[in-house]
């Protein structure tokens, strides 16, 4: 692969890293300010805050993981690799489940179905989100147990193999195993998000067609809001799917884990979800959009003075 191609992908990844860090950092800081001023925030704001914080950790740990993979001869140390991969797994878990909780929340908040079970859960949305998060903690505990058992085996293997090549192969096998674990636990929240997002898209399209048939004039505010919500959900689902596929690809080929460029491309594709979705949230959420405009106005005023 030419230097130009490498440079292009590095630039794309760097832009994603900057956008993701700034976007999620802005969301977390803004809701922290709201929380300190008002003493409480809504359920949606709590989910968005947790999502933003977990994504910040995930983005930075992804960068560290890539650097360790790109320069194994300089950083090949079990004391560094194991904790980074462990923390990356935990950050991925929370980032994924907070995104799932967000899709569940918007599904029950926006979708319109006459099903009795749906209506029952719709009026108990706080309990649904709370139970979902508690279930994710149970899965996280099981995940940590597996990672700890595997970590002990990895340390023993690392001590027995003194050569660089054997250590590098060990890193590849163990990194792949951790990604396997991640995908195994990731399938559950992804299926939940996929189901709720598709049902929400179906509900929005159905309601939008009904509104367009009944409307005689130009688009009203309600129609525009439904179209905006539909685009937001579709974008979320596409980015989430890319994120999922980028991790599945990493374990599809047994030799892929040893190719730095292939891993970097997968990580670049996966980074589009935590970074790009933060921009979607800021543009779609009125509170976040107004906060971003206020911040830009303040920066512009500061630069002029």
Residue frames relative to the residue before (quaternion, step in Angstrom):
aa qw qx qy qz dx dy dz
X 1.0000 0.0000 0.0000 0.0000 0.00 0.00 0.00
X 0.4588 -0.7207 0.4488 0.2620 3.59 -0.79 1.02
X 0.6502 -0.5185 0.3925 0.3928 3.52 -1.32 0.39
X 0.6145 0.5631 -0.3444 0.4320 3.58 1.07 -0.74
X 0.6580 0.5041 -0.3057 0.4686 3.57 0.96 -0.88
X 0.6258 0.5302 -0.3229 0.4723 3.56 1.00 -0.86
X 0.6649 0.5197 -0.3003 0.4446 3.56 0.92 -0.95
X 0.6345 0.5382 -0.3286 0.4470 3.57 1.02 -0.84
X 0.6972 0.4668 -0.2772 0.4682 3.57 0.86 -0.96
X 0.6214 0.5292 -0.3431 0.4648 3.59 1.07 -0.67
X 0.6378 0.5179 -0.3212 0.4710 3.58 1.02 -0.80
X 0.6485 0.5135 -0.3172 0.4638 3.59 0.95 -0.89
X 0.6711 0.4913 -0.2993 0.4677 3.58 0.90 -0.92
X 0.6438 0.5260 -0.3235 0.4518 3.59 0.98 -0.80
X 0.6411 0.5136 -0.3144 0.4758 3.57 1.01 -0.83
X 0.6446 0.5119 -0.3148 0.4726 3.58 0.98 -0.84
X 0.6451 0.5286 -0.3145 0.4535 3.57 0.99 -0.86
X 0.6763 0.4876 -0.2922 0.4685 3.59 0.90 -0.93
X 0.6702 0.4943 -0.2988 0.4660 3.59 0.89 -0.94
X 0.6703 0.5071 -0.2988 0.4520 3.57 0.93 -0.89
X 0.6678 0.4975 -0.2990 0.4660 3.57 0.94 -0.89
X 0.7052 0.4554 -0.2688 0.4723 3.58 0.85 -0.96
X 0.6717 0.5157 -0.3020 0.4377 3.59 0.91 -0.92
X 0.7141 0.4266 -0.2503 0.4953 3.56 0.80 -1.00
X 0.6120 0.5400 -0.3456 0.4631 3.58 1.09 -0.65
X 0.6395 0.5225 -0.3158 0.4672 3.57 1.02 -0.82
X 0.6510 0.5151 -0.3153 0.4598 3.60 0.93 -0.89
X 0.6763 0.4996 -0.2934 0.4549 3.58 0.88 -0.97
X 0.6803 0.4868 -0.2905 0.4645 3.60 0.90 -0.92
X 0.6510 0.5320 -0.3207 0.4363 3.59 0.93 -0.89
X 0.7096 0.4351 -0.2700 0.4839 3.60 0.85 -0.90
X 0.5837 0.5460 -0.3796 0.4659 3.60 1.15 -0.46
X 0.6338 0.5171 -0.3207 0.4775 3.59 1.04 -0.78
X 0.6421 0.5127 -0.3169 0.4737 3.59 0.96 -0.87
X 0.6673 0.5149 -0.3004 0.4465 3.58 0.95 -0.89
X 0.6782 0.4809 -0.2925 0.4725 3.60 0.96 -0.85
X 0.6778 0.4915 -0.2993 0.4576 3.61 1.04 -0.70
X 0.7955 0.3222 -0.1442 0.4925 3.59 0.88 -0.97
X 0.4651 -0.7042 0.4311 0.3193 3.58 1.20 -0.31
X 0.7930 0.0504 -0.0410 0.6057 3.59 1.24 -0.22
X 0.1431 -0.7609 0.6259 0.0943 3.54 -1.29 0.46
X 0.6211 -0.5738 0.3912 0.3632 3.54 -1.25 0.47
X 0.6871 -0.4729 0.3542 0.4229 3.56 -1.32 0.24
X 0.6484 0.5197 -0.3180 0.4565 3.58 0.95 -0.87
X 0.6551 0.5111 -0.3064 0.4645 3.58 1.01 -0.83
X 0.6264 0.5300 -0.3343 0.4635 3.59 1.06 -0.72
X 0.6515 0.5076 -0.3133 0.4687 3.57 0.98 -0.86
X 0.6677 0.5024 -0.2985 0.4611 3.57 0.93 -0.91
X 0.6350 0.5233 -0.3301 0.4626 3.59 1.04 -0.73
X 0.6641 0.4934 -0.2948 0.4781 3.58 0.92 -0.93
X 0.6409 0.5278 -0.3158 0.4594 3.56 1.02 -0.81
X 0.6723 0.5043 -0.2965 0.4536 3.58 0.90 -0.93
X 0.6710 0.4983 -0.3032 0.4576 3.60 0.89 -0.93
X 0.6746 0.4893 -0.2982 0.4653 3.60 0.89 -0.91
X 0.6478 0.5184 -0.3197 0.4576 3.59 1.05 -0.70
X 0.5962 0.5523 -0.3665 0.4529 3.60 1.07 -0.65
X 0.6653 0.4857 -0.2957 0.4838 3.57 0.91 -0.92
X 0.6541 0.5261 -0.3147 0.4432 3.58 0.95 -0.89
X 0.6638 0.5157 -0.3049 0.4476 3.59 0.91 -0.92
X 0.6976 0.4667 -0.2788 0.4667 3.58 0.85 -0.95
X 0.6621 0.4916 -0.3120 0.4718 3.59 0.99 -0.77
X 0.5927 0.5526 -0.3604 0.4620 3.58 1.14 -0.57
X 0.6407 0.5176 -0.3153 0.4714 3.57 1.01 -0.83
X 0.6515 0.5081 -0.3115 0.4694 3.59 0.94 -0.89
X 0.6497 0.5282 -0.3084 0.4515 3.58 0.98 -0.89
X 0.6561 0.5029 -0.3065 0.4720 3.58 0.99 -0.83
X 0.6490 0.5163 -0.3200 0.4581 3.59 0.95 -0.84
X 0.6519 0.5054 -0.3148 0.4696 3.57 0.99 -0.79
X 0.6692 0.4913 -0.2966 0.4721 3.56 1.08 -0.73
X 0.6737 0.4995 -0.2973 0.4563 3.59 1.08 -0.70
X 0.7930 0.2121 -0.1084 0.5607 3.59 1.10 -0.64
X 0.0220 0.8557 -0.5164 0.0258 3.59 0.68 1.07
X 0.6238 0.5655 -0.3537 0.4074 3.61 1.06 -0.66
X 0.7134 0.4415 -0.2532 0.4818 3.57 1.13 -0.60
X 0.8075 0.2777 -0.1059 0.5095 3.57 1.07 -0.72
X 0.3737 0.7530 -0.4790 0.2527 3.57 1.24 0.22
X 0.3309 0.7213 -0.5236 0.3099 3.55 0.04 1.32
X 0.4573 -0.7126 0.4640 0.2604 3.54 -0.71 1.11
X 0.6161 0.5619 -0.3431 0.4325 3.58 1.15 -0.63
X 0.6867 0.4278 -0.2759 0.5189 3.60 1.23 -0.37
X 0.6780 0.5266 -0.2987 0.4169 3.58 0.80 -1.03
X 0.7059 0.5005 -0.2862 0.4113 3.56 0.68 -1.11
X 0.6909 0.4603 -0.3083 0.4645 3.66 0.78 -0.87
X 0.6390 0.5330 -0.3332 0.4434 3.60 1.01 -0.81
X 0.6835 0.4723 -0.2878 0.4764 3.59 0.89 -0.92
X 0.6240 0.5316 -0.3345 0.4649 3.58 1.08 -0.69
X 0.6873 0.4690 -0.2796 0.4791 3.60 0.85 -0.98
X 0.6128 0.5419 -0.3465 0.4591 3.59 1.06 -0.73
X 0.6472 0.5245 -0.3123 0.4565 3.58 1.00 -0.83
X 0.6631 0.4950 -0.2997 0.4748 3.59 0.98 -0.87
X 0.6549 0.5057 -0.3065 0.4707 3.60 0.95 -0.88
X 0.6302 0.5261 -0.3239 0.4703 3.59 1.05 -0.79
X 0.6295 0.5517 -0.3270 0.4387 3.56 1.01 -0.87
X 0.7147 0.4441 -0.2646 0.4711 3.59 0.76 -1.03
X 0.6286 0.5394 -0.3325 0.4510 3.58 1.00 -0.80
X 0.6741 0.5013 -0.2838 0.4623 3.56 0.97 -0.91
X 0.7211 0.4533 -0.2611 0.4543 3.58 0.84 -0.95
X 0.6143 0.5142 -0.3594 0.4786 3.61 1.07 -0.55
X 0.6202 0.5218 -0.3352 0.4804 3.60 1.09 -0.69
X 0.6398 0.5186 -0.3118 0.4738 3.57 1.07 -0.78
X 0.6413 0.5139 -0.3157 0.4743 3.58 0.99 -0.84
X 0.6304 0.5306 -0.3328 0.4585 3.57 1.05 -0.73
X 0.6627 0.4902 -0.3059 0.4764 3.59 0.96 -0.83
X 0.6269 0.5231 -0.3318 0.4726 3.61 1.06 -0.72
X 0.6534 0.5276 -0.3128 0.4437 3.57 0.92 -0.95
X 0.7106 0.4481 -0.2732 0.4686 3.60 0.79 -0.98
X 0.5870 0.5733 -0.3701 0.4357 3.58 1.12 -0.58
X 0.7320 0.4053 -0.2385 0.4929 3.58 0.80 -0.98
X 0.6530 0.5279 -0.3147 0.4426 3.58 1.12 -0.59
X 0.7906 0.3310 -0.1503 0.4927 3.60 0.93 -0.88
X 0.6528 0.5470 -0.3347 0.4031 3.60 0.88 -0.91
X 0.1873 -0.7781 0.5945 0.0782 3.53 -1.21 0.63
X 0.1800 0.7570 -0.6020 0.1795 3.56 -0.35 1.34
X 0.4235 -0.7177 0.5012 0.2332 3.55 -1.15 0.65
X 0.3983 0.7281 -0.4682 0.3033 3.57 1.28 0.06
X 0.5137 -0.6822 0.4311 0.2914 3.59 -0.88 0.96
X 0.6365 0.5222 -0.3276 0.4634 3.60 1.03 -0.76
X 0.6389 0.5229 -0.3174 0.4665 3.55 1.01 -0.85
X 0.6723 0.4942 -0.2950 0.4656 3.59 0.90 -0.92
X 0.6250 0.5438 -0.3332 0.4502 3.58 1.05 -0.77
X 0.7067 0.4431 -0.2544 0.4894 3.56 0.93 -0.93
X 0.5866 0.5994 -0.3616 0.4072 3.57 1.11 -0.67
X 0.7056 0.4432 -0.2528 0.4917 3.57 1.01 -0.82
X 0.7272 0.3449 -0.2212 0.5506 3.58 1.28 -0.12
X 0.1205 0.8545 -0.4954 0.0991 3.53 1.09 0.81
X 0.6225 0.5446 -0.3455 0.4433 3.60 1.03 -0.73
X 0.6680 0.4879 -0.2978 0.4765 3.58 0.96 -0.86
X 0.6205 0.5471 -0.3401 0.4473 3.58 1.04 -0.77
X 0.6763 0.4787 -0.2868 0.4808 3.58 0.91 -0.93
X 0.6482 0.5267 -0.3158 0.4503 3.59 0.98 -0.86
X 0.6579 0.4959 -0.3002 0.4808 3.59 0.96 -0.89
X 0.6272 0.5410 -0.3293 0.4533 3.59 1.02 -0.78
X 0.6766 0.4808 -0.2904 0.4760 3.57 0.94 -0.89
X 0.6362 0.5179 -0.3291 0.4677 3.60 1.02 -0.75
X 0.6408 0.5130 -0.3188 0.4739 3.58 1.02 -0.81
X 0.6406 0.5212 -0.3257 0.4603 3.58 1.04 -0.74
X 0.6248 0.5312 -0.3392 0.4609 3.60 1.11 -0.65
X 0.6134 0.5306 -0.3436 0.4734 3.58 1.09 -0.69
X 0.6640 0.4882 -0.2942 0.4840 3.57 0.98 -0.86
X 0.6192 0.5405 -0.3388 0.4578 3.57 1.09 -0.72
X 0.6309 0.5333 -0.3272 0.4587 3.58 1.00 -0.83
X 0.6596 0.4910 -0.3009 0.4830 3.59 0.95 -0.88
X 0.6280 0.5386 -0.3216 0.4604 3.56 1.07 -0.78
X 0.6598 0.5103 -0.3006 0.4625 3.58 0.96 -0.92
X 0.6200 0.5413 -0.3394 0.4553 3.58 1.01 -0.79
X 0.6694 0.4926 -0.2973 0.4699 3.58 0.91 -0.92
X 0.6662 0.5067 -0.3036 0.4551 3.57 0.97 -0.88
X 0.6508 0.5142 -0.3205 0.4575 3.58 1.01 -0.76
X 0.6394 0.5121 -0.3230 0.4740 3.58 0.99 -0.85
X 0.6768 0.4793 -0.2904 0.4773 3.55 0.93 -0.90
X 0.6212 0.5598 -0.3390 0.4310 3.59 1.07 -0.72
X 0.6288 0.5260 -0.3274 0.4698 3.58 1.05 -0.78
X 0.6528 0.4995 -0.3082 0.4789 3.58 0.98 -0.87
X 0.6386 0.5381 -0.3232 0.4452 3.58 1.00 -0.83
X 0.6514 0.5179 -0.3177 0.4545 3.59 0.92 -0.90
X 0.6541 0.5071 -0.3127 0.4661 3.59 0.94 -0.88
X 0.6562 0.5052 -0.3038 0.4711 3.57 0.98 -0.85
X 0.6466 0.5320 -0.3114 0.4494 3.55 1.04 -0.82
X 0.6617 0.5076 -0.3035 0.4608 3.60 1.02 -0.79
X 0.6676 0.5060 -0.3063 0.4520 3.59 1.05 -0.73
X 0.7402 0.3683 -0.2071 0.5231 3.58 1.08 -0.76
X 0.1724 -0.8344 0.5196 0.0643 3.56 -0.38 1.21
X 0.6315 0.5636 -0.3476 0.4035 3.61 1.08 -0.60
X 0.6173 -0.5693 0.4049 0.3619 3.53 -1.22 0.56
X 0.6593 0.5277 -0.3158 0.4327 3.60 0.89 -0.95
X 0.6690 0.4901 -0.3052 0.4682 3.56 0.93 -0.87
X 0.6438 0.5115 -0.3221 0.4692 3.59 1.04 -0.73
X 0.6510 0.5129 -0.3182 0.4602 3.57 1.00 -0.80
X 0.6410 0.5020 -0.3200 0.4844 3.58 1.03 -0.77
X 0.6230 0.5366 -0.3299 0.4639 3.57 1.06 -0.79
X 0.6394 0.5190 -0.3230 0.4664 3.58 0.99 -0.81
X 0.6495 0.5219 -0.3176 0.4526 3.57 0.96 -0.85
X 0.6745 0.4908 -0.2973 0.4645 3.59 0.88 -0.94
X 0.7079 0.4642 -0.2724 0.4574 3.58 0.85 -0.92
X 0.6064 0.5333 -0.3528 0.4728 3.59 1.08 -0.64
X 0.6543 0.5112 -0.3019 0.4683 3.54 1.00 -0.86
X 0.6358 0.5282 -0.3316 0.4548 3.58 0.98 -0.80
X 0.6528 0.5095 -0.3114 0.4662 3.60 0.97 -0.85
X 0.6395 0.5015 -0.3250 0.4836 3.58 1.05 -0.72
X 0.5897 0.5562 -0.3531 0.4672 3.59 1.11 -0.67
X 0.6572 0.5024 -0.3012 0.4742 3.56 0.92 -0.94
X 0.6422 0.5377 -0.3135 0.4474 3.54 0.97 -0.94
X 0.6861 0.4760 -0.2881 0.4688 3.60 0.87 -0.94
X 0.6105 0.5636 -0.3490 0.4335 3.58 1.03 -0.80
X 0.7279 0.3905 -0.2348 0.5124 3.60 0.90 -0.91
X 0.6212 0.5772 -0.3296 0.4152 3.59 1.20 -0.55
X 0.5508 0.6338 -0.3917 0.3761 3.59 1.15 -0.57
X 0.6464 0.5469 -0.3264 0.4201 3.60 0.95 -0.86
X 0.7253 0.4039 -0.2791 0.4825 3.67 0.64 -0.95
X 0.6169 0.5475 -0.3579 0.4377 3.58 1.07 -0.65
X 0.6509 0.5051 -0.3142 0.4717 3.60 0.98 -0.81
X 0.6329 0.5205 -0.3276 0.4703 3.58 1.02 -0.80
X 0.6788 0.4833 -0.2876 0.4722 3.59 0.89 -0.93
X 0.6356 0.5314 -0.3241 0.4566 3.56 1.00 -0.82
X 0.6747 0.4988 -0.2912 0.4596 3.58 0.91 -0.94
X 0.7004 0.4662 -0.2786 0.4631 3.59 0.79 -1.01
X 0.6549 0.5144 -0.3181 0.4531 3.61 1.00 -0.79
X 0.6649 0.4925 -0.3080 0.4696 3.60 0.94 -0.84
X 0.6468 0.5025 -0.3176 0.4777 3.59 1.02 -0.76
X 0.6466 0.5082 -0.3176 0.4721 3.58 1.03 -0.75
X 0.6290 0.5188 -0.3304 0.4755 3.59 1.02 -0.77
X 0.6431 0.5196 -0.3145 0.4663 3.58 0.97 -0.87
X 0.6716 0.4988 -0.2944 0.4620 3.59 0.93 -0.89
X 0.6703 0.4972 -0.2996 0.4624 3.58 0.95 -0.87
X 0.6559 0.5020 -0.3154 0.4672 3.60 0.95 -0.82
X 0.6463 0.5199 -0.3152 0.4612 3.57 0.98 -0.83
X 0.6850 0.4726 -0.2773 0.4801 3.56 0.92 -0.92
X 0.6395 0.5341 -0.3202 0.4507 3.57 1.05 -0.77
X 0.6398 0.5106 -0.3227 0.4753 3.60 0.99 -0.77
X 0.6383 0.5257 -0.3202 0.4622 3.56 1.02 -0.81
X 0.6683 0.4946 -0.2940 0.4714 3.58 0.98 -0.81
X 0.6621 0.5078 -0.3103 0.4555 3.58 0.99 -0.79
X 0.6424 0.5148 -0.3226 0.4671 3.58 1.08 -0.68
X 0.7132 0.4490 -0.2565 0.4732 3.57 1.00 -0.78
X 0.6404 0.5289 -0.3268 0.4510 3.59 1.18 -0.53
X 0.2394 -0.7846 0.5603 0.1150 3.55 -0.98 0.89
X 0.7311 0.4005 -0.2218 0.5059 3.56 1.11 -0.61
X 0.7558 -0.3273 0.2690 0.4993 3.58 -1.20 -0.51
X 0.7134 -0.4487 0.3184 0.4341 3.55 -1.29 0.19
X 0.2722 -0.7359 0.5946 0.1753 3.54 -1.02 0.83
X 0.7313 -0.4348 0.2941 0.4355 3.56 -1.31 0.09
X 0.6395 0.5408 -0.3279 0.4371 3.59 1.02 -0.77
X 0.6538 0.5080 -0.3101 0.4672 3.57 0.96 -0.85
X 0.6458 0.5217 -0.3072 0.4652 3.56 0.98 -0.88
X 0.6502 0.5183 -0.3093 0.4615 3.58 1.00 -0.84
X 0.6590 0.5018 -0.3106 0.4663 3.59 0.99 -0.80
X 0.6379 0.5142 -0.3242 0.4730 3.60 1.02 -0.76
X 0.6427 0.5236 -0.3062 0.4679 3.56 1.02 -0.84
X 0.6553 0.5064 -0.3024 0.4718 3.57 0.99 -0.87
X 0.6339 0.5385 -0.3206 0.4532 3.57 1.04 -0.82
X 0.6649 0.4975 -0.2961 0.4720 3.58 0.94 -0.89
X 0.6391 0.5381 -0.3190 0.4475 3.57 1.04 -0.81
X 0.6724 0.4928 -0.2917 0.4691 3.58 0.93 -0.91
X 0.6458 0.5186 -0.3181 0.4614 3.59 0.97 -0.83
X 0.6482 0.5126 -0.3092 0.4706 3.58 0.99 -0.86
X 0.6321 0.5314 -0.3194 0.4648 3.57 1.00 -0.87
X 0.6849 0.4923 -0.2888 0.4530 3.58 0.86 -0.95
X 0.6489 0.5168 -0.3190 0.4584 3.60 0.98 -0.81
X 0.6779 0.4834 -0.2910 0.4713 3.58 0.89 -0.92
X 0.6372 0.5269 -0.3183 0.4636 3.58 1.02 -0.82
X 0.6545 0.5136 -0.3036 0.4644 3.58 1.00 -0.85
X 0.6327 0.5184 -0.3241 0.4754 3.59 1.01 -0.81
X 0.6291 0.5400 -0.3185 0.4596 3.56 1.02 -0.85
X 0.6715 0.4975 -0.2895 0.4667 3.57 0.94 -0.92
X 0.6783 0.4968 -0.2900 0.4571 3.58 0.86 -0.99
X 0.6325 0.5549 -0.3404 0.4198 3.61 0.98 -0.81
X 0.6893 0.4463 -0.2829 0.4957 3.60 1.11 -0.61
X 0.6082 0.5417 -0.3549 0.4591 3.58 1.09 -0.62
X 0.6267 0.5564 -0.3316 0.4333 3.58 1.00 -0.84
X 0.6384 0.5689 -0.3292 0.4006 3.58 1.03 -0.78
X 0.7483 0.3248 -0.2103 0.5387 3.61 1.17 -0.44
X 0.4443 0.7034 -0.4511 0.3231 3.58 1.26 0.05
X 0.7663 0.2330 -0.1128 0.5880 3.55 1.02 -0.90
X 0.4544 -0.7206 0.4552 0.2588 3.60 -0.70 1.05
X 0.7085 0.4483 -0.2630 0.4774 3.59 1.14 -0.52
X 0.4935 0.7012 -0.4143 0.3052 3.56 1.25 -0.27
X 0.6120 0.5951 -0.3481 0.3875 3.58 1.07 -0.76
X 0.6782 0.4869 -0.2868 0.4698 3.60 1.21 -0.51
X 0.6300 0.5137 -0.3372 0.4750 3.61 1.25 -0.13
X 0.3799 -0.7670 0.4760 0.2022 3.54 -0.35 1.29
X 0.6581 0.5200 -0.3187 0.4414 3.59 0.92 -0.88
X 0.6552 0.5151 -0.3174 0.4524 3.60 0.93 -0.89
X 0.6480 0.5050 -0.3099 0.4786 3.57 0.99 -0.85
X 0.6540 0.5220 -0.3103 0.4511 3.56 0.97 -0.87
X 0.6470 0.5110 -0.3182 0.4679 3.58 1.00 -0.80
X 0.6485 0.5109 -0.3167 0.4670 3.59 0.97 -0.82
X 0.6671 0.4930 -0.2991 0.4716 3.57 0.96 -0.86
X 0.6225 0.5366 -0.3359 0.4601 3.58 1.08 -0.71
X 0.6595 0.4941 -0.3008 0.4800 3.57 0.98 -0.86
X 0.6748 0.5004 -0.2902 0.4582 3.57 0.97 -0.86
X 0.6221 0.5669 -0.3365 0.4223 3.58 1.09 -0.67
X 0.5273 0.6482 -0.4046 0.3716 3.60 1.22 -0.37
X 0.6401 0.5487 -0.3321 0.4230 3.61 1.09 -0.63
X 0.7444 0.3863 -0.2660 0.4753 3.66 0.60 -0.95
X 0.6921 0.4535 -0.2904 0.4806 3.61 1.10 -0.54
X 0.7157 0.4579 -0.2639 0.4566 3.59 0.78 -1.01
X 0.6575 0.5216 -0.3221 0.4380 3.58 0.99 -0.78
X 0.5802 0.5697 -0.3853 0.4363 3.60 1.12 -0.50
X 0.6393 0.5079 -0.3177 0.4821 3.59 1.07 -0.72
X 0.6253 0.5332 -0.3284 0.4657 3.57 1.04 -0.80
X 0.6558 0.5146 -0.3076 0.4588 3.58 0.96 -0.86
X 0.6584 0.5105 -0.3112 0.4572 3.58 0.94 -0.88
X 0.6971 0.4668 -0.2757 0.4692 3.59 0.95 -0.85
X 0.7166 0.4586 -0.2545 0.4598 3.60 1.03 -0.74
X 0.6998 0.4494 -0.2633 0.4889 3.59 1.10 -0.66
X 0.4637 -0.7136 0.4518 0.2675 3.59 -0.66 1.11
X 0.6624 0.5146 -0.3036 0.4519 3.58 0.92 -0.91
X 0.6822 0.4726 -0.2837 0.4804 3.56 0.94 -0.88
X 0.6454 0.5249 -0.3227 0.4514 3.57 0.99 -0.80
X 0.6626 0.4888 -0.3016 0.4808 3.59 0.95 -0.85
X 0.6431 0.5224 -0.3197 0.4597 3.57 1.04 -0.77
X 0.6552 0.5048 -0.3099 0.4690 3.58 1.01 -0.79
X 0.6410 0.5114 -0.3215 0.4735 3.59 1.03 -0.76
X 0.6397 0.5155 -0.3215 0.4708 3.58 1.02 -0.78
X 0.6550 0.5061 -0.3138 0.4651 3.56 0.99 -0.81
X 0.6527 0.5061 -0.3147 0.4677 3.60 0.98 -0.82
X 0.6326 0.5225 -0.3247 0.4706 3.57 1.05 -0.77
X 0.6570 0.5057 -0.3056 0.4682 3.58 1.01 -0.84
X 0.6521 0.5050 -0.3138 0.4704 3.60 0.99 -0.80
X 0.6448 0.5226 -0.3153 0.4602 3.55 0.99 -0.84
X 0.6634 0.5001 -0.2934 0.4731 3.55 1.01 -0.86
X 0.6519 0.5200 -0.3137 0.4542 3.58 1.05 -0.79
X 0.6579 0.5140 -0.3123 0.4533 3.57 1.02 -0.78
X 0.6594 0.5112 -0.3078 0.4572 3.58 1.09 -0.70
X 0.6920 0.4855 -0.2816 0.4540 3.57 1.04 -0.75
